[in-house]
Amino acid sequence: MNNIVTVQEAVTAFADWNEPTDADLDAIEREMPLILADVDLIDAQIIAMDHTPNDVDTRRVRRALARVLTEYRVLANRTTEEAAGGAA
């Protein structure tokens, strides 16, 4: 007969190693406007799929997409400036 054992101790033994570093948390915070813009875009697309799309849905999706693209541009410019040492 085989004994069934849990691996809880082995899994939780490395929990501290799986925590995000301060650099990871800073990167997430820098990308948060883009993440929120992506969520708004997905929400707008879901609303448009829920029924027959109308002009308001089209404008909502277009505005959300424009916001995503703006946040991508802002993030890319910020990353470029950081890579150049802020001399841009």
trRosetta pair geometry for C-beta under 8 A, 3 or more apart (Angstrom, degrees):
i j d omega theta_ij theta_ji phi_ij phi_ji
6 9 7.7 106 103 1 90 77
7 10 4.6 -50 -174 45 85 116
7 11 5.6 88 123 -27 89 99
8 11 5.9 -61 -145 38 28 107
8 12 6.0 7 166 -2 68 113
9 12 6.3 -63 -135 48 25 97
9 13 6.0 42 159 -42 62 105
10 13 5.8 -43 -145 14 26 120
10 14 7.9 4 164 -2 53 101
11 14 7.2 -83 -176 38 30 91
11 15 7.7 54 137 -59 64 89
12 15 5.0 -10 -157 -31 57 121
14 17 4.7 -45 -174 36 81 120
14 18 6.3 81 131 -26 86 101
15 18 5.8 -63 -154 34 36 110
15 19 7.5 55 150 -42 64 89
16 19 6.0 -31 -162 -4 41 116
20 24 3.8 -124 -171 92 101 137
20 25 5.4 123 119 -51 123 81
20 28 7.6 5 177 -14 160 134
21 24 4.8 105 50 2 70 100
21 25 7.2 -136 97 -1 40 86
22 25 5.7 -54 -148 39 35 110
22 26 6.2 38 152 -21 66 105
23 26 5.6 -52 -145 36 31 113
23 27 6.4 34 154 -21 64 104
24 27 5.8 -55 -151 34 30 111
24 28 6.5 30 152 -18 64 105
25 28 5.6 -51 -148 36 34 112
25 29 6.3 35 153 -20 65 105
26 29 5.6 -54 -148 37 32 112
26 30 6.4 34 153 -20 65 104
27 30 5.7 -52 -148 35 32 111
27 31 6.3 17 157 -7 65 112
28 31 5.9 -67 -146 47 29 102
28 32 6.6 58 150 -58 64 87
28 35 7.9 10 -166 -26 73 149
29 32 5.6 -20 -152 -17 34 120
30 75 7.1 115 147 -130 94 95
30 78 7.0 -164 -169 117 117 144
31 34 5.1 -57 -170 45 70 115
31 35 5.8 76 132 -29 87 101
31 75 6.4 52 -110 -125 68 139
32 35 5.3 -52 -141 36 36 114
32 36 6.2 33 161 -17 68 104
33 36 5.9 -56 -146 39 30 109
33 37 6.3 32 154 -20 64 106
33 71 5.0 -160 122 -133 98 121
33 74 7.2 -26 91 81 141 139
33 75 7.7 -170 68 -59 104 104
34 37 5.6 -53 -146 36 32 113
34 38 6.4 36 153 -20 65 103
34 68 7.1 75 -152 -147 71 65
34 71 4.1 168 -92 139 69 124
34 72 6.4 95 -123 -71 120 54
34 75 5.5 -13 -47 -37 136 145
35 38 5.7 -54 -152 34 31 112
35 39 6.6 32 149 -20 64 103
36 39 5.5 -49 -149 33 36 114
36 40 6.5 38 151 -19 65 102
37 40 5.6 -51 -150 35 34 112
37 41 6.5 37 150 -21 65 103
37 64 7.1 155 -174 -169 73 71
37 67 4.6 -154 -141 126 114 101
37 68 4.5 165 137 -88 116 60
37 70 7.7 -157 -128 61 159 87
37 71 4.5 -175 7 2 155 150
38 41 5.6 -51 -149 34 34 113
38 42 6.4 33 153 -17 65 104
38 68 5.9 87 -78 -116 59 115
39 42 5.8 -54 -149 37 32 110
39 43 6.3 36 151 -21 65 105
40 43 5.5 -53 -148 36 32 114
40 44 6.4 33 154 -19 65 104
40 64 4.8 -157 122 -134 95 109
40 67 6.6 -10 79 78 138 144
40 68 7.9 -161 66 -57 97 92
41 44 5.7 -54 -149 36 31 111
41 45 6.4 29 153 -17 65 106
41 61 7.2 71 -151 -148 71 64
41 64 4.0 158 -94 144 62 117
41 65 5.9 92 -122 -74 119 55
41 67 7.5 -160 -58 65 96 101
41 68 5.2 1 -46 -45 142 133
42 45 5.7 -55 -147 38 32 111
42 46 6.3 34 154 -21 65 105
43 46 5.8 -54 -147 35 30 110
43 47 6.4 31 154 -19 64 105
43 64 7.6 -164 60 -118 83 154
44 47 5.7 -52 -148 35 31 112
44 48 6.4 30 153 -18 64 107
44 57 7.4 146 -179 -160 82 66
44 60 4.5 -168 -142 135 114 100
44 61 4.6 168 136 -87 122 59
44 63 7.7 -176 -108 63 161 85
44 64 4.3 -165 7 -7 150 154
45 48 5.6 -55 -148 38 33 112
45 49 6.3 28 155 -17 66 108
45 61 6.0 84 -77 -115 65 112
45 64 7.9 -124 -30 82 79 149
46 49 5.8 -59 -146 39 32 107
46 50 6.4 46 152 -39 64 101
47 50 5.6 -46 -153 15 32 120
47 57 6.4 -159 112 -123 96 98
47 60 6.9 -36 76 107 135 152
48 51 8.0 -99 -167 55 27 64
48 53 4.7 23 -164 -101 94 105
48 57 4.0 126 -105 -178 90 123
48 58 7.6 101 -118 -64 130 44
48 60 7.2 -174 -57 72 105 115
48 61 5.7 -6 -37 -51 149 126
49 53 7.9 -2 -70 -61 33 99
53 57 4.3 -126 -149 85 80 143
53 58 6.2 93 165 -53 116 81
54 57 5.3 102 49 10 59 102
54 58 7.2 -113 107 -5 34 93
55 58 5.5 -55 -149 36 34 114
55 59 6.4 32 155 -16 67 105
56 59 5.9 -55 -149 38 31 109
56 60 6.2 35 152 -23 65 107
57 60 5.6 -54 -145 35 31 114
57 61 6.4 27 158 -15 65 105
58 61 6.1 -56 -148 38 28 106
58 62 6.2 26 155 -17 64 111
59 62 5.6 -58 -143 40 31 112
59 63 6.1 31 158 -19 67 107
60 63 6.0 -55 -146 37 26 110
60 64 6.3 24 155 -17 62 109
61 64 5.7 -56 -146 39 30 111
61 65 6.2 31 155 -19 65 107
62 65 5.8 -54 -146 37 29 111
62 66 6.4 32 153 -20 63 105
63 66 5.6 -53 -148 35 31 113
63 67 6.5 33 152 -20 64 103
64 67 5.6 -52 -151 34 33 113
64 68 6.6 36 150 -21 64 102
65 68 5.6 -49 -149 33 35 113
65 69 6.4 32 153 -16 66 105
66 69 5.8 -55 -147 39 32 110
66 70 6.3 36 152 -21 65 106
67 70 5.6 -53 -147 36 32 114
67 71 6.3 30 155 -17 65 105
68 71 5.9 -58 -149 38 29 108
68 72 6.4 34 151 -22 64 104
69 72 5.5 -48 -148 32 34 115
69 73 6.5 35 152 -19 64 103
70 73 5.7 -54 -151 35 32 112
70 74 6.4 31 152 -18 66 106
71 74 5.6 -50 -143 37 35 112
71 75 6.1 34 157 -17 66 107
72 75 5.9 -60 -148 40 27 109
72 76 6.1 25 155 -19 65 110
73 76 5.8 -56 -144 38 28 110
73 77 6.2 26 158 -16 64 107
74 77 6.0 -57 -147 38 27 108
74 78 6.2 27 155 -19 64 109
75 78 5.7 -55 -145 37 30 111
75 79 6.2 30 155 -19 65 107
76 79 5.7 -54 -146 37 30 111
76 80 6.3 32 154 -20 64 106
77 80 5.6 -53 -146 36 32 113
77 81 6.3 31 155 -18 65 105
78 81 5.8 -54 -148 36 30 110
78 82 6.4 30 153 -18 64 106
79 82 5.7 -54 -147 37 31 111
79 83 6.3 32 154 -20 65 107
80 83 5.7 -55 -147 36 30 111
80 84 6.3 21 156 -12 65 109
80 88 6.6 67 119 -62 94 160
81 84 5.8 -61 -145 43 31 105
81 86 5.8 47 163 -109 91 44
81 88 4.4 -106 -112 31 82 131
82 85 7.8 49 -179 -69 30 17
82 86 6.9 21 -105 -60 39 72
84 87 5.2 -111 140 47 102 87
84 88 5.1 91 72 -46 147 97
